[in-house]
Structures are given as C-alpha cells and as structure tokens.
C-alpha cells in the first residue's frame, strides 16, 4: 500500500505492465492513468457484483458549496457501441443525429420542432396546442370537433362514402357523391338553402313535349316530391299542363294541341340516406350549436358556422 499526500508523475500504471501505451506522445506533456482492471471514482460502491469497468459515483459534498458534477467533459465525446441512459437527460444546445431515432416511450417538447424530412408515425399523435400546416394536410380520415378554414373532407356512412365536399363556412356548398348505380362515376352538385335536401334541373323545351329526368335520380330521390314549373315563351297565350310523371320523364301538353316552347324548373327532394328512407331532416331543433343536432350529423357538412367560437356568425339577440 502506498499512502502519500501528493504524487506527481508522468504516468501512473495500475496492474500489469502495458507497453501498448508507450508510443503515445502525450504521456510526457499531460500524464496518463492506465488501469486494465476495475476503476471506481467517487461514492459509488457496488456490493456483490461488478457492473462496469469504470464506475463514477457522486462526489463528496462540501458544506456550504454546491455539489459538483460527477462527470464533466469539455470538448467532443465519442461513444462506439450502445449507450444506455437510465434517468433524465438535460440537453442545452443543438443535437444532430445522422441515423434512426427509435422511441418507445413519451417525448415532451416545449419549443420549436423543425423537420426537413419525412415524419412517419404508426401511432396516435396528440397536440395540445395549435397545429399550423402551411403546405396542407392530406389524409383519408379527419376526426375533429373544431375545424376552421377550408378543408377537403370525406364523410363515410358505413362502407358507402355518400358525401364529400368542402367545409368553408359558406352557405352555398358544393358536394360530391359517388354515382348511386354506376361504379367508377361520381356526381357533383351545388347545394341551395331550403328545408329539404332539394335537387333541381331546369331547361328549355322546344320541338318536344317530354322532359327527360336524370337517370342517376333513380334510388337517390323521392319521386313523390317532384314539382314542375312551366313558363311559356312568346306572345301567344298557352295553356300548358303536366300530363305524366314517372321515374324517367315528365310529359307536358298544350290544352289546345298548339305547338309550344317553354322554360321549365323541376325540383325533387333527395333522400337524406338513400338506404334508409325514414331518416328525416330536423329543420328546427333545440340547441346552441350544430353539435346538438338530434339526427345523424355524419350525414351532413355544416357551413355558416364559426367553428372557432362554436356559435353563429350573427347575433340573434
């Protein structure tokens, strides 16, 4: 045993002679401590089993002085192999990673997170603040209680995506639905305001007395709700009558069998759900916001609603 208050040496070697370090020029200038066995620094005594070749423990506390770090490295530190960290990691500065980063636990970020590459996630992502996407968001499904701005959406009903459209806060909304009978085709209409899901066609009759109805109406609309308005063209007085209505056409006749020309408007109500004709539109209902609609809200796209305040954009007081 060697016991001395102070020892100054160019090299302190513990254990067997190690000739491999003799060629290192730094020995003479800075000094080197070599130990091919176990080294324990600080108050980190392990009982029963050795866990590491080098163990660094808590330094001794000095009364009235802040406890120093167990290990401090100034400069660049390199690790070759696996680095296991059990505890908290505090990072003050930039972190650059040139490889994969696999996380199997929580990750909390309280500052800016800038990414210039693809971010792939196979699990839920929860944001407790505002999510701003300057390049847009493309996804087959969006589930949200609050939507602000213009969003292209697809609202499926069961396995049949009956309604697609644009939720933009306007009263007049386009909607796009699959063709009810022909796979691979779609139908786009512009909605108008009214107490029903109304569909219309309009046009001009000339050299014919038959108005052909759209074939895609079959199965989509309630034919019993059809109404027809006729407006004769010209100075002569015509007495026009609707003589026949079926799923394909409307036949118009002039009472005196005179040749005629006219404009027409035909309106019909579309089923709220073509598979369930008992589903009705609740025109007036109790509530403070569209979220309290008593029917199936998933069958509708709601416009004219300030999603930020969850209130109408005008005052009713």
ChimeraX attribute file (.defattr): number of C-alpha atoms within 10 A of each C-alpha:
attribute: neighborCount
match mode: 1-to-1
recipient: residues
	/A:1	3
	/A:2	3
	/A:3	6
	/A:4	6
	/A:5	4
	/A:6	5
	/A:7	7
	/A:8	7
	/A:9	11
	/A:10	12
	/A:11	13
	/A:12	12
	/A:13	12
	/A:14	14
	/A:15	9
	/A:16	9
	/A:17	11
	/A:18	12
	/A:19	7
	/A:20	7
	/A:21	12
	/A:22	9
	/A:23	8
	/A:24	9
	/A:25	10
	/A:26	12
	/A:27	15
	/A:28	11
	/A:29	8
	/A:30	10
	/A:31	14
	/A:32	16
	/A:33	11
	/A:34	15
	/A:35	16
	/A:36	12
	/A:37	10
	/A:38	12
	/A:39	13
	/A:40	14
	/A:41	14
	/A:42	13
	/A:43	13
	/A:44	12
	/A:45	12
	/A:46	11
	/A:47	7
	/A:48	6
	/A:49	6
	/A:50	11
	/A:51	10
	/A:52	11
	/A:53	11
	/A:54	13
	/A:55	16
	/A:56	15
	/A:57	15
	/A:58	14
	/A:59	15
	/A:60	11
	/A:61	10
	/A:62	9
	/A:63	7
	/A:64	6
	/A:65	7
	/A:66	8
	/A:67	12
	/A:68	12
	/A:69	9
	/A:70	13
	/A:71	11
	/A:72	7
	/A:73	6
	/A:74	5
	/A:75	5
	/A:76	5
	/A:77	6
	/A:78	5
	/A:79	6
	/A:80	5
	/A:81	6
	/A:82	6
	/A:83	7
	/A:84	6
	/A:85	7
	/A:86	6
	/A:87	6
	/A:88	6
	/A:89	7
	/A:90	6
	/A:91	7
	/A:92	6
	/A:93	6
	/A:94	6
	/A:95	6
	/A:96	6
	/A:97	7
	/A:98	5
	/A:99	6
	/A:100	6
	/A:101	6
	/A:102	6
	/A:103	7
	/A:104	5
	/A:105	5
	/A:106	5
	/A:107	6
	/A:108	5
	/A:109	6
	/A:110	5
	/A:111	6
	/A:112	6
	/A:113	6
	/A:114	6
	/A:115	7
	/A:116	5
	/A:117	6
	/A:118	6
	/A:119	6
	/A:120	6
	/A:121	7
	/A:122	5
	/A:123	6
	/A:124	6
	/A:125	6
	/A:126	6
	/A:127	7
	/A:128	5
	/A:129	6
	/A:130	6
	/A:131	7
	/A:132	8
	/A:133	7
	/A:134	6
	/A:135	6
	/A:136	8
	/A:137	10
	/A:138	10
	/A:139	9
	/A:140	8
	/A:141	10
	/A:142	14
	/A:143	7
	/A:144	6
	/A:145	8
	/A:146	10
	/A:147	17
	/A:148	13
	/A:149	11
	/A:150	11
	/A:151	15
	/A:152	14
	/A:153	17
	/A:154	19
	/A:155	19
	/A:156	14
	/A:157	13
	/A:158	7
	/A:159	6
	/A:160	11
	/A:161	14
	/A:162	21
	/A:163	18
	/A:164	20
	/A:165	20
	/A:166	19
	/A:167	22
	/A:168	20
	/A:169	19
	/A:170	13
	/A:171	14
	/A:172	13
	/A:173	19
	/A:174	16
	/A:175	17
	/A:176	17
	/A:177	17
	/A:178	17
	/A:179	16
	/A:180	18
	/A:181	14
	/A:182	9
	/A:183	8
	/A:184	7
	/A:185	10
	/A:186	13
	/A:187	11
	/A:188	13
	/A:189	13
	/A:190	11
	/A:191	15
	/A:192	15
	/A:193	10
	/A:194	8
	/A:195	11
	/A:196	16
	/A:197	16
	/A:198	18
	/A:199	17
	/A:200	16
	/A:201	13
	/A:202	14
	/A:203	12
	/A:204	15
	/A:205	19
	/A:206	13
	/A:207	8
	/A:208	13
	/A:209	18
	/A:210	16
	/A:211	19
	/A:212	12
	/A:213	16
	/A:214	11
	/A:215	13
	/A:216	15
	/A:217	18
	/A:218	14
	/A:219	15
	/A:220	18
	/A:221	22
	/A:222	17
	/A:223	17
	/A:224	11
	/A:225	11
	/A:226	16
	/A:227	13
	/A:228	16
	/A:229	13
	/A:230	19
	/A:231	14
	/A:232	17
	/A:233	15
	/A:234	10
	/A:235	6
	/A:236	8
	/A:237	9
	/A:238	20
	/A:239	13
	/A:240	19
	/A:241	14
	/A:242	15
	/A:243	11
	/A:244	11
	/A:245	18
	/A:246	12
	/A:247	16
	/A:248	13
	/A:249	14
	/A:250	17
	/A:251	15
	/A:252	19
	/A:253	19
	/A:254	16
	/A:255	10
	/A:256	9
	/A:257	10
	/A:258	11
	/A:259	12
	/A:260	21
	/A:261	19
	/A:262	17
	/A:263	14
	/A:264	15
	/A:265	14
	/A:266	17
	/A:267	16
	/A:268	20
	/A:269	19
	/A:270	20
	/A:271	20
	/A:272	20
	/A:273	16
	/A:274	15
	/A:275	10
	/A:276	9
	/A:277	12
	/A:278	10
	/A:279	13
	/A:280	14
	/A:281	14
	/A:282	12
	/A:283	9
	/A:284	9
	/A:285	11
	/A:286	9
	/A:287	10
	/A:288	11
	/A:289	14
	/A:290	17
	/A:291	11
	/A:292	11
	/A:293	15
	/A:294	13
	/A:295	13
	/A:296	14
	/A:297	12
	/A:298	11
	/A:299	16
	/A:300	14
	/A:301	19
	/A:302	18
	/A:303	16
	/A:304	16
	/A:305	21
	/A:306	18
	/A:307	19
	/A:308	10
	/A:309	11
	/A:310	15
	/A:311	14
	/A:312	14
	/A:313	12
	/A:314	9
	/A:315	6
	/A:316	5
	/A:317	3
